């Protein structure tokens, strides 16, 4: 009972960290990014990536680790499949921005000028991911209430 509560709490606590991180990352890169904006984007990107890892680990534990309603229940629910699909799309969208930010950070550490021409694309991806996270909240609450259940 306590473990289930703690894992659910961690799962939910990752939400404001992740949503804030992806939003701040996008905002930091929305204008021509200078060194300070890049540092904000790097820090926010780390928070976002860490939150995604926490969501995946705690979500998998809750759904498949015997802490909640059980694997059979979740796998039989259309809302779970929609939620899982949204999470997979968020993760797939994240590979390129994370790799780009890592490359920029290394360039900055080497004293090179970062050619941040890809910043508008990362801003767009960040906004899409933020919208997907918000959609996931609505899907998760529908799932928790058995809406659209089979």
VOPAGU-2260 file (C-alpha; in pm, 1 decimal, decimal comma):
REM VOPAGU-2260
SITE   aa  ch    i         X         Y         Z
SITE  UNK   A    0       0,0       0,0       0,0
SITE  UNK   A    1     273,3     250,2      94,5
SITE  UNK   A    2     490,8     149,3    -201,6
SITE  UNK   A    3     197,7     195,0    -440,8
SITE  UNK   A    4     130,2     538,9    -294,4
SITE  UNK   A    5     497,7     644,6    -317,7
SITE  UNK   A    6     536,5     527,3    -678,0
SITE  UNK   A    7     210,0     700,2    -778,1
SITE  UNK   A    8     330,8    1016,9    -604,6
SITE  UNK   A    9     664,5    1009,5    -789,3
SITE  UNK   A   10     477,1     951,1   -1114,9
SITE  UNK   A   11     265,1    1261,1   -1053,9
SITE  UNK   A   12     550,7    1475,2    -918,7
SITE  UNK   A   13     736,2    1425,0   -1245,3
SITE  UNK   A   14     452,0    1604,8   -1425,2
SITE  UNK   A   15     526,3    1965,5   -1320,0
SITE  UNK   A   16     900,3    1906,0   -1350,3
SITE  UNK   A   17     870,1    1764,8   -1700,4
SITE  UNK   A   18     608,3    2004,2   -1829,1
SITE  UNK   A   19     800,1    2299,4   -1686,5
SITE  UNK   A   20    1124,8    2167,6   -1831,7
SITE  UNK   A   21     996,4    2118,4   -2184,4
SITE  UNK   A   22     817,8    2454,6   -2179,0
SITE  UNK   A   23    1121,0    2644,1   -2045,8
SITE  UNK   A   24    1347,0    2469,7   -2298,4
SITE  UNK   A   25    1124,1    2590,0   -2579,3
SITE  UNK   A   26    1102,4    2943,6   -2439,0
SITE  UNK   A   27    1480,0    2964,3   -2393,2
SITE  UNK   A   28    1534,3    2878,6   -2759,1
SITE  UNK   A   29    1246,8    3083,4   -2901,0
SITE  UNK   A   30    1457,0    3394,9   -2965,9
SITE  UNK   A   31    1806,8    3389,0   -3111,8
SITE  UNK   A   32    1970,6    3191,8   -2830,8
SITE  UNK   A   33    2271,5    3346,8   -2662,9
SITE  UNK   A   34    2498,5    3168,1   -2414,5
SITE  UNK   A   35    2263,4    3232,9   -2120,0
SITE  UNK   A   36    1959,1    3109,9   -2313,1
SITE  UNK   A   37    2148,4    2797,8   -2413,8
SITE  UNK   A   38    2238,6    2728,8   -2049,2
SITE  UNK   A   39    1868,7    2764,2   -1954,9
SITE  UNK   A   40    1774,5    2530,4   -2239,1
SITE  UNK   A   41    2035,7    2275,8   -2130,1
SITE  UNK   A   42    1917,4    2280,2   -1768,6
SITE  UNK   A   43    1550,3    2264,6   -1864,6
SITE  UNK   A   44    1625,7    1983,7   -2109,4
SITE  UNK   A   45    1786,8    1780,8   -1832,8
SITE  UNK   A   46    1481,6    1831,8   -1609,8
SITE  UNK   A   47    1253,1    1730,4   -1896,4
SITE  UNK   A   48    1453,6    1418,5   -1982,1
SITE  UNK   A   49    1476,4    1315,6   -1615,9
SITE  UNK   A   50    1099,5    1356,3   -1574,9
SITE  UNK   A   51    1035,7    1142,3   -1884,1
SITE  UNK   A   52    1255,9     867,2   -1739,7
SITE  UNK   A   53    1068,2     886,5   -1407,1
SITE  UNK   A   54     732,0     872,5   -1589,3
SITE  UNK   A   55     834,3     567,0   -1788,1
SITE  UNK   A   56     984,7     378,7   -1493,9
SITE  UNK   A   57     708,2     456,2   -1245,6
SITE  UNK   A   58     435,0     412,6   -1506,8
SITE  UNK   A   59     567,2      72,5   -1610,4
SITE  UNK   A   60     600,5     -29,5   -1246,0
SITE  UNK   A   61     243,7      80,5   -1172,8
SITE  UNK   A   62      95,0     -91,0   -1477,7
SITE  UNK   A   63     302,8    -408,2   -1491,0
SITE  UNK   A   64     454,4    -442,1   -1143,7
SITE  UNK   A   65     143,4    -540,6    -953,1
SITE  UNK   A   66     100,3    -207,4    -776,0
SITE  UNK   A   67    -227,0     -94,2    -928,2
SITE  UNK   A   68    -520,0    -258,6   -1105,9
SITE  UNK   A   69    -305,7    -517,9   -1280,6
SITE  UNK   A   70    -158,6    -577,1   -1621,7
SITE  UNK   A   71    -469,6    -750,4   -1756,8
SITE  UNK   A   72    -685,6    -450,7   -1669,9
SITE  UNK   A   73    -453,0    -198,5   -1832,7
SITE  UNK   A   74    -391,5    -399,1   -2148,1
SITE  UNK   A   75    -766,3    -435,3   -2200,3
SITE  UNK   A   76    -834,3     -61,1   -2182,9
SITE  UNK   A   77    -835,8     157,2   -2496,4
SITE  UNK   A   78    -740,5     464,2   -2289,6
SITE  UNK   A   79    -426,7     286,4   -2169,9
SITE  UNK   A   80    -326,7     216,0   -2529,0
SITE  UNK   A   81    -387,2     581,0   -2619,5
SITE  UNK   A   82    -184,3     697,6   -2317,9
SITE  UNK   A   83      97,6     459,1   -2404,6
SITE  UNK   A   84      92,7     578,3   -2765,5
SITE  UNK   A   85     121,2     940,5   -2656,1
SITE  UNK   A   86     415,2     858,3   -2428,9
SITE  UNK   A   87     591,0     665,7   -2707,3
SITE  UNK   A   88     544,7     960,5   -2945,7
SITE  UNK   A   89     682,2    1203,5   -2684,3
SITE  UNK   A   90     988,6     981,6   -2638,4
SITE  UNK   A   91    1046,2     937,1   -3011,7
SITE  UNK   A   92    1020,1    1312,0   -3065,7
SITE  UNK   A   93    1282,6    1366,3   -2793,6
SITE  UNK   A   94    1578,0    1180,5   -2945,5
SITE  UNK   A   95    1680,0    1451,3   -3191,5
SITE  UNK   A   96    1640,5    1754,2   -2959,3
SITE  UNK   A   97    1836,5    1578,9   -2684,1
SITE  UNK   A   98    2116,7    1481,7   -2923,0
SITE  UNK   A   99    2124,4    1835,2   -3063,2
SITE  UNK   A  100    2139,3    1995,9   -2718,5
SITE  UNK   A  101    2419,0    1758,1   -2613,5
SITE  UNK   A  102    2613,9    1851,1   -2927,4
SITE  UNK   A  103    2558,7    2222,4   -2859,8
SITE  UNK   A  104    2668,8    2184,5   -2499,0
SITE  UNK   A  105    2991,5    2013,8   -2608,4
SITE  UNK   A  106    3053,9    2286,2   -2866,4
SITE  UNK   A  107    2996,6    2555,2   -2603,3
SITE  UNK   A  108    3235,5    2382,7   -2358,8
SITE  UNK   A  109    3501,1    2374,7   -2629,8
SITE  UNK   A  110    3462,0    2749,9   -2669,6
SITE  UNK   A  111    3301,5    2725,5   -3011,5
SITE  UNK   A  112    3012,6    2942,0   -3120,4
SITE  UNK   A  113    2698,0    2732,2   -3129,0
SITE  UNK   A  114    2521,3    2750,1   -3463,3
SITE  UNK   A  115    2170,2    2719,8   -3325,0
SITE  UNK   A  116    1987,7    2725,9   -3657,7
SITE  UNK   A  117    1785,8    2423,2   -3545,4
SITE  UNK   A  118    1648,3    2608,4   -3241,2
SITE  UNK   A  119    1307,8    2685,5   -3403,8
SITE  UNK   A  120    1257,6    2315,1   -3472,9
SITE  UNK   A  121    1334,2    2229,1   -3109,5
SITE  UNK   A  122    1089,0    2501,0   -3001,3
SITE  UNK   A  123     817,1    2345,4   -3220,4
SITE  UNK   A  124     892,0    1993,8   -3094,6
SITE  UNK   A  125     887,2    2121,4   -2734,5
SITE  UNK   A  126     544,5    2277,7   -2786,2
SITE  UNK   A  127     409,5    1961,2   -2945,7
SITE  UNK   A  128     546,9    1754,2   -2657,5
SITE  UNK   A  129     393,1    1989,8   -2400,0
SITE  UNK   A  130      55,4    1953,6   -2572,7
SITE  UNK   A  131      95,2    1575,2   -2576,9
SITE  UNK   A  132     173,9    1571,1   -2204,5
SITE  UNK   A  133    -139,7    1773,9   -2138,9
SITE  UNK   A  134    -340,4    1533,7   -2354,8
SITE  UNK   A  135    -191,9    1244,9   -2157,4
SITE  UNK   A  136    -333,7    1396,3   -1837,6
SITE  UNK   A  137    -684,5    1389,1   -1981,1
SITE  UNK   A  138    -638,4    1033,8   -2109,2
SITE  UNK   A  139    -495,1     920,8   -1773,1
SITE  UNK   A  140    -786,7    1063,1   -1578,0
SITE  UNK   A  141   -1031,6     897,6   -1818,6
SITE  UNK   A  142    -848,4     568,3   -1768,6
SITE  UNK   A  143    -852,4     605,0   -1389,5
SITE  UNK   A  144   -1229,0     654,8   -1398,3
SITE  UNK   A  145   -1297,0     366,1   -1633,3
SITE  UNK   A  146   -1424,8     590,0   -1908,9
SITE  UNK   A  147   -1447,1     426,9   -2250,7
SITE  UNK   A  148   -1364,6      92,9   -2082,5
SITE  UNK   A  149   -1433,8    -235,6   -2249,7
